[in-house]
Amino acid sequence: MPVEEDRTLRALGLERAPREHPLLYPGAWPRDSGLLDGGRLLPLDRLVFEDRVPVLAVGSNACPGQLRHKMAESGVVTPVPMVRARVTGVGVGVSAHVSRMGYVSNSPVLAPGTERELFVLWLDARQLEVIDASEGVPRPDGNFRRTWLPAPDVRIALADGSALPGAYAYVNRHGVLHDGAGVPRAHPGQRALLTELLATVPGLRELFGGSPAEFCERARADAGLCARGTRLFARQKLVTACGLERYVGATRTP
């Protein structure tokens, strides 16, 4: 008799949440599509869920450990389908704000012609409320707005060869950090990013200390300090538009 595969997040190396370990941001992503069911990632029997809302994950929402943490915190225990997709037209930039979770997060940027592997979360109404709240969507001063990205501007191709008519993504209200020439910069991973920012952004070390670990520790302890860091990015003229602002307020395709 064959031995049943261990599908727990711990066995798959997907258990740790960046909310608890900020230097691991954006956390470990699955190798393939799956159904997040509590502490397990199970195989999926389909890739499209018509009764749910498709949300493109470009950061820690694609980390099962983080996703489980967010849902459990709100008492939500229903399974979440996570579908790996080839996405053309969206890149992963750097949010122009310091998160109170202790990291500087990924943020979607317009990237015409660029293809990369991302995850689509298929969320029911309650799950969508949880993720919206975690991104600050309901608050007028929240960090992100949930925005519909339509095809063909953004192509989301699934493993069976089909494509979605679009998906929601969380667009940063603050903009994104640029590369020095006004182009949105790519996110190299949390430790590398914080090391570079602390070495090059005047005033950042005075606020957050001299190491990535100290940055995370100080940011997690002080929401006001995070706001000061966010204002510092803007004051140092490090911020540009992500290019997806044009879609804010767009209507979802039926």
ABEGO torsion letter per residue (X at the ends): XBBBBBABAAAAGAABBAAABAAAOAEBBBABBBBBBEABBBBBABABBAABBBBBBABAAABAAAAAAAAAAAGBABBBBBBBBBBBGBBBBBBABBBAAGBBBBBBBBBBGBBBBBBBBBBBAAAAAAAAAAAGAABAABABBBBBBBOAABBBBBAAGBBBAEBBBBBBAAEBBBAGAGBBBBBAEAAAAAAAAAAABBGAAAAAEABAAAAAAAAAABAAAAAAAAAAAAAAGABBBAGAAAABGBBBBX
